Amino acid sequence: MEKHRKYSRRSFIGDVTMAGFAGLLPYPDIAEAMRDRAGSSASLFVTKPYIQNLSPTSCTIMWITGKPCAGWVEYGEEKPTQKAVHADLGLVDAYNLINRITLKGLTPGKKYGYRVSSREILAFEPYKMSWGDRQDSEWFYFTTPDPKAEKVSWIVLNDIHDRPASFSHLLSLVNEFSQDMVFLNGDMFDFETDQQQIIDHLLNPLGELFSTTTPFLFTRGNHETRGVFAHHHGLYFENPDNHYYFSFRQGPVHFIVLDTGEDKEDSHEAYQGLVAFDVYREEQARWLAAEIETTAYQKAPFRVVIMHIPTFESGDWHGTMHCRELFNPLFNKGKIDLLICGHTHRYGIHPINEGHHYPLVIGGGPLETKRTVITVTADTNLLELAMLRDDGVKVGELKLNSQHRRKSP
C-alpha cells in the first residue's frame, strides 16, 4: 500500500509495521520462529526464486521458505538435465529458510530453464530424518551474458523507502521491459526490521515483476545500514565477490559499484558507537585506486559508477563530503564516463564542471511526482540515458560518445 505522508529525508521517522519477532532472532534461530508462525500452511514457498550475481558462466538462485527445508535446483538449456544443491565443508544445506544455490559451468549467451524445489524437514535427528511435503516452483528462464556482446541495457531505481507499489508503477513506464539487469541504488527500505519486511516490501513485489528471470543488484544505501536487521542484510542478496562494492564488465561497460555508507559522522549519537564507515570508505578508495589502473577498466568503451550518496549536489553532510574527498579525485583521474546516484530525493542531471569531470545523474523519490526510473542503453559507440518521472514525463536525458573523453589506451 502506498504511504501518504509528509517526508523529509533529514528529519526522517520510519513507520514500517513490525511483522513479528522472527527478524529479531539471530540466524539460524529465525528458522524456528518462522516455522512456528507458518503453522500448517500448505505452501512452503514464501517467495518466488530470484536471480542474483548472474555471470557468463554462473547464476545464483535464491528463494525463501516458511518452514525449515532442504532445497535444490533443476536446470538445463532445453530440459532439466542437471540438479544443483549448495554444500559447505561437505554438508549440504538443510533445515534452513534462505536458499542460495549457484549454478556453475554455464555456457555464455545461452538460455536456461530452471525450477526450485524444497522438501520440509519435520525432524532432524542425528541418525534419522523425518520428511514432510515437497513443493516445486513453476519453470522460469534466464539467459547468461555473452562476453562478446556489443550492447547492454539496465534500469536504476532508488529511494523507494518501503513503498512497494512504486516498483510496479515505475517499471510500467518502461516500454517493453527487456533490460539485462536492474540496479536498486539504495534506500529501498526506511530501515531494516525483520525478514517479513524484506519479503513483503521487496522480494515479492520484484518476483511478480521480473526477478525470476532478470537479475537485480542491490547497492546499499544509508537507510539499509539502520535497524536491527541491517546486520542480516547480506543473507538475502549476493553481489560479485560477496561485497557491497565490486566491479564487473557487461557488454561495452565496465561497472563499478560503491557502498557510500551513512551520511553522518561515525561519532553521531544516533549510531551509539556501532558504525565505522570512515574506515570502510577509505578501504573502498584504496580498492578503487587499484581498479582504475586495471587493463579491463582502461580498455572498456564506457566506465560507469553506481553508488547511493552523490559526490556533489547533496549538501555538506559528512557522508557527502567524505565521498567527495575520497572518490571524486579517483573518478576524475580514472576519467569515468558517468556517475549514477540517489539519496537527495531531488532528481537531476548535472553536467561536467570544474569539480567533477563526469556527468552526475541523481534519481528522485520517494513521493509521488518525485519518483523516477532511469533507463540506460550502451553499445560500443554510444551510451544513452533517460530519466522518467512517475507521471511518464521525461525529466532528463544524456548521450555520450565513447570517444568523448580520451584517446583509446
C-alpha positions in Angstrom: 0.0 0.0 0.0 1.3 3.5 -0.8 2.0 5.8 2.0 0.7 9.4 2.1 2.7 11.5 4.5 5.0 14.5 4.6 8.5 13.3 4.1 11.8 14.9 5.0 15.0 12.9 4.3 16.9 14.5 7.1 14.2 14.5 9.7 13.1 11.0 8.9 10.8 8.9 11.1 10.3 5.4 9.8 6.9 3.8 10.2 7.4 0.3 9.0 5.0 -2.1 10.7 6.8 -4.9 12.5 5.7 -8.2 11.1 6.7 -10.3 14.1 9.7 -11.0 16.1 11.3 -13.6 13.8 13.7 -10.9 12.4 14.9 -10.0 15.9 16.4 -13.5 16.4 19.9 -14.4 15.3 20.1 -16.6 12.2 19.6 -19.6 12.1 17.1 -19.3 15.0 14.9 -17.4 12.6 14.0 -20.7 11.1 12.4 -22.0 14.3 10.4 -18.8 14.8 9.2 -18.7 11.2 8.2 -22.3 11.3 6.0 -21.7 14.3 4.4 -18.7 12.6 3.9 -20.6 9.3 1.8 -23.2 11.1 0.1 -25.7 8.8 0.1 -23.6 5.6 0.1 -25.8 2.5 2.7 -23.7 0.7 6.4 -24.0 1.6 7.5 -21.1 -0.6 7.1 -17.6 0.8 8.9 -16.0 -2.2 9.4 -16.9 -5.8 13.0 -17.7 -6.8 15.1 -14.6 -7.6 18.3 -14.3 -9.6 21.4 -12.9 -8.2 25.0 -12.5 -9.4 24.4 -13.6 -13.0 27.6 -14.0 -14.9 28.5 -15.6 -18.3 29.3 -18.9 -16.6 27.2 -18.9 -13.3 23.9 -17.9 -11.8 22.8 -17.8 -8.2 19.2 -18.7 -7.5 17.7 -17.7 -4.1 14.3 -18.2 -2.5 12.8 -18.3 1.0 10.6 -21.0 2.6 8.3 -20.5 5.6 9.4 -23.8 7.1 12.8 -25.5 7.5 13.6 -27.4 4.3 16.2 -29.0 2.1 16.3 -27.3 -1.3 17.7 -27.9 -4.8 17.5 -26.5 -8.3 16.9 -28.5 -11.5 18.1 -26.8 -14.7 19.2 -27.2 -18.2 19.5 -25.5 -21.6 16.5 -27.2 -23.1 15.3 -29.6 -20.5 16.3 -30.2 -16.8 19.2 -32.5 -17.2 21.1 -31.2 -14.1 20.5 -30.8 -10.4 22.3 -28.4 -8.1 22.5 -28.1 -4.3 24.7 -26.0 -2.1 27.3 -27.7 0.1 29.8 -26.2 2.5 32.6 -28.2 4.1 30.9 -31.4 3.0 27.5 -30.6 4.3 24.5 -29.9 2.0 22.4 -27.0 3.2 19.4 -28.3 5.1 16.9 -27.1 7.8 17.1 -23.6 6.5 14.7 -20.9 5.2 17.0 -18.9 3.0 18.1 -20.9 0.0 21.2 -19.8 -2.1 22.3 -22.2 -4.8 24.8 -21.3 -7.5 24.7 -23.0 -10.9 28.2 -23.3 -12.3 29.8 -24.2 -15.6 27.1 -22.5 -17.6 27.7 -21.5 -21.3 27.9 -17.8 -22.0 25.0 -16.3 -24.0 22.7 -19.3 -23.5 19.1 -19.5 -22.3 18.5 -21.8 -19.3 15.3 -23.1 -17.8 15.1 -23.8 -14.1 12.8 -24.6 -11.2 13.5 -24.7 -7.5 12.3 -27.4 -5.1 12.0 -27.6 -1.3 11.1 -30.5 1.0 10.1 -29.8 4.5 12.2 -31.3 7.3 9.9 -32.2 10.2 12.6 -33.6 12.5 16.4 -33.5 12.1 17.9 -36.1 14.4 21.5 -37.5 14.3 20.6 -40.7 12.5 17.0 -40.2 11.4 15.3 -37.6 9.2 11.5 -37.1 9.2 10.4 -35.5 5.9 7.2 -33.6 5.1 5.8 -32.2 2.0 7.7 -31.3 -1.2 7.0 -28.2 -3.3 8.3 -27.4 -6.8 8.1 -24.0 -8.4 7.0 -23.4 -11.9 9.6 -23.2 -14.7 11.5 -20.0 -15.2 14.2 -18.9 -17.6 17.3 -16.7 -17.7 20.0 -16.0 -20.3 23.7 -15.8 -19.3 25.5 -12.7 -20.5 27.7 -13.0 -23.6 31.1 -11.5 -23.0 31.3 -10.7 -26.7 28.0 -8.7 -26.7 28.3 -5.2 -28.1 25.3 -3.9 -26.2 24.0 -3.7 -22.6 21.0 -2.1 -21.0 19.9 -1.6 -17.5 17.4 0.2 -15.2 18.1 2.1 -12.0 15.6 2.6 -9.2 16.5 4.4 -5.9 14.9 5.7 -2.7 11.8 3.6 -2.7 11.6 3.8 1.1 9.2 0.9 1.9 6.7 1.8 -0.8 6.5 -1.5 -2.7 3.7 -0.2 -5.0 6.3 2.1 -6.5 8.1 -0.8 -8.2 5.2 -1.8 -10.4 4.3 1.8 -11.1 7.7 2.9 -12.2 8.5 -0.2 -14.2 5.2 0.2 -16.0 6.7 3.3 -17.5 9.4 1.3 -19.3 8.2 0.2 -22.7 8.8 -3.4 -23.4 10.9 -4.1 -20.3 13.8 -6.2 -21.7 16.8 -4.8 -19.9 19.7 -7.0 -18.8 19.5 -6.1 -15.2 18.1 -3.7 -12.6 20.1 -1.7 -10.1 18.4 -1.0 -6.7 20.5 2.1 -5.9 19.9 2.3 -2.2 17.2 3.1 0.4 14.7 0.5 -0.7 13.8 0.5 3.0 13.4 3.1 5.7 15.3 0.8 8.0 15.6 -2.9 8.2 13.3 -4.5 10.8 12.9 -8.2 10.0 12.7 -10.8 7.3 9.0 -10.2 6.6 9.7 -6.6 5.6 12.3 -7.8 3.1 9.8 -10.3 1.7 6.7 -8.0 1.6 8.4 -4.8 0.5 11.0 -6.1 -1.9 11.3 -9.8 -2.9 7.6 -10.5 -3.5 6.9 -7.3 -5.5 10.0 -7.9 -7.6 9.1 -11.5 -8.0 5.8 -10.6 -9.6 7.6 -8.2 -12.0 11.0 -9.5 -13.2 13.4 -11.1 -10.6 12.6 -14.7 -11.6 14.2 -14.1 -15.0 16.2 -10.9 -14.7 18.8 -10.2 -12.0 18.8 -7.2 -9.7 21.9 -5.8 -8.0 21.4 -4.2 -4.6 23.5 -1.1 -4.0 23.3 -0.5 -0.3 22.0 3.0 0.8 22.4 4.7 4.1 19.0 3.5 5.3 20.0 -0.1 4.7 22.6 0.3 7.4 19.9 1.1 10.0 17.7 -1.1 12.1 18.4 -4.4 13.9 18.0 -6.5 10.7 20.7 -4.4 8.8 23.1 -6.9 10.2 21.3 -9.7 8.4 21.0 -7.9 5.0 23.7 -9.9 3.3 21.9 -13.2 3.9 19.3 -12.2 1.3 21.4 -10.9 -1.6 24.5 -11.8 -3.5 26.9 -9.5 -5.4 30.1 -10.3 -7.2 32.9 -11.2 -4.7 30.2 -11.1 -2.0 31.0 -7.5 -1.3 28.8 -4.4 -1.3 31.5 -2.8 -3.5 32.6 -4.5 -6.7 33.2 -4.3 -10.4 32.2 -6.3 -13.5 32.1 -6.0 -17.2 29.0 -6.5 -19.3 28.9 -5.6 -23.0 30.9 -2.4 -23.5 30.5 -1.1 -20.0 32.9 -1.6 -17.0 30.6 -1.2 -14.0 31.8 -0.1 -10.5 29.5 -0.2 -7.6 30.5 1.5 -4.3 28.9 1.4 -0.8 28.8 5.0 0.4 27.7 4.1 4.0 26.0 6.5 6.4 25.5 10.3 5.8 26.5 11.4 9.3 29.8 11.1 11.3 30.6 7.8 12.8 30.6 9.5 16.2 27.0 10.8 15.8 24.8 9.9 18.8 22.3 8.1 16.5 24.8 5.3 15.9 25.8 4.7 19.6 29.4 3.9 18.5 28.2 0.9 16.4 29.4 2.1 12.9 32.8 2.6 11.3 32.0 3.9 7.8 35.0 6.3 7.5 37.4 3.4 7.6 35.2 1.4 5.3 35.1 4.2 2.7 38.8 4.5 2.9 39.1 0.8 2.2 37.0 1.2 -0.9 39.1 4.2 -2.0 42.2 2.0 -1.9 40.4 -0.7 -3.9 39.1 1.9 -6.4 42.6 3.3 -6.9 43.8 -0.1 -8.0 40.7 -0.8 -10.0 41.1 2.2 -12.3 44.6 1.0 -13.2 43.5 -2.4 -14.5 43.6 -3.2 -18.2 39.9 -4.3 -18.1 38.9 -0.8 -16.8 41.1 1.2 -19.1 40.1 -0.6 -22.2 36.4 -0.5 -21.6 34.5 1.7 -24.1 32.4 3.1 -21.1 33.1 3.3 -17.4 30.0 3.7 -15.2 29.9 4.1 -11.4 26.8 3.5 -9.4 26.5 4.4 -5.7 23.9 5.9 -3.4 25.3 9.2 -1.9 26.5 11.6 -4.6 29.9 13.3 -4.5 28.2 16.7 -5.2 24.6 18.2 -5.1 24.0 16.7 -1.7 24.7 19.4 0.8 27.6 19.4 3.1 26.8 16.4 5.4 29.7 14.3 6.4 28.9 11.3 4.1 28.8 13.5 1.0 32.0 15.4 1.9 33.9 12.2 2.7 32.8 10.6 -0.6 33.9 13.7 -2.4 37.2 13.7 -0.7 38.0 10.1 -1.3 36.2 9.1 -4.5 36.0 12.3 -6.6 39.7 12.6 -7.3 39.8 9.0 -8.4 36.8 9.4 -10.6 38.4 12.4 -12.3 41.8 10.6 -12.6 40.2 7.5 -13.9 38.0 9.5 -16.4 34.8 7.8 -15.6 32.0 8.5 -18.1 29.0 8.6 -15.7 28.1 8.5 -12.0 24.5 7.5 -11.1 23.3 8.2 -7.5 20.2 8.8 -5.4 19.9 9.9 -1.8 18.9 13.6 -2.2 15.3 12.9 -3.4 15.9 15.7 -6.0 16.2 14.3 -9.5 18.6 15.9 -11.9 21.3 15.6 -14.5 24.3 17.7 -13.6 26.9 18.2 -16.4 30.6 18.1 -16.3 32.2 21.1 -14.4 35.5 22.0 -12.7 34.7 19.9 -9.7 33.5 16.7 -11.3 34.8 15.8 -14.8 31.9 13.5 -15.4 28.1 13.8 -15.7 26.3 13.2 -12.4 22.8 11.8 -12.5 20.7 11.7 -9.4 17.4 9.9 -9.3 14.4 11.2 -7.3 11.9 9.7 -4.9 10.1 8.5 -2.9 7.0 10.7 -3.0 4.5 10.9 -5.9 5.7 13.5 -8.5 9.3 13.0 -7.2 9.8 9.3 -8.1 11.9 8.4 -11.1 13.1 5.4 -13.2 16.3 5.6 -15.1 17.0 3.6 -18.2 20.4 3.2 -19.8 21.5 1.6 -23.1 25.1 1.4 -24.3 26.8 -0.1 -27.3 30.5 0.3 -28.2 30.0 3.8 -29.5 27.1 5.4 -27.7 25.6 5.5 -24.2 22.0 6.8 -23.9 20.3 7.6 -20.6 16.7 8.7 -20.0 15.1 9.6 -16.7 11.3 9.4 -16.4 9.2 10.9 -13.6 6.4 8.9 -12.2 3.9 10.7 -14.5 5.7 9.4 -17.5 7.3 12.7 -18.4 11.0 12.6 -19.4 12.8 14.9 -17.0 16.4 14.2 -18.2 18.4 12.6 -20.8 22.1 12.1 -21.7 24.0 10.9 -24.7 27.7 10.1 -24.5 30.1 9.0 -27.3 32.7 6.5 -26.3 35.4 8.8 -27.8 34.4 11.9 -25.9 36.8 11.6 -23.0 40.2 10.3 -24.2 42.1 8.5 -26.9 42.0 4.8 -26.8 44.6 3.4 -24.4 
